[in-house]
Amino acid sequence: MAVEGAKSPLRRLKEYYDEAEPACPACGHVDERTGWSGETDGRQVHYYHECPSCGAVREHEIDVRRA
């Protein structure tokens, strides 16, 4: 049974990227609206963010099998 207000590890990691990497390294734009997106296939977790200002894409990939 989930505890109300509890967040999954994947959600917490997304929030970490939102907070730790808010500025685009290519143009310096700080995206306060969209944040990072994530998806998983059960073996890997892929987080990515496309800068709405310049289109640069940042990515983080985590291999869950080795984590």
Long-range contacts (C-beta under 8 A, 24 or more apart in sequence): 10-38, 10-40, 10-45, 13-38, 13-45, 13-47, 13-62, 14-38, 14-47, 17-47, 17-49, 17-60, 21-49, 21-58, 24-51, 24-53, 24-54, 24-56, 24-58, 25-56, 25-58, 26-51, 26-54, 26-56, 27-51, 27-53, 27-54, 27-56, 29-53, 29-54, 40-64
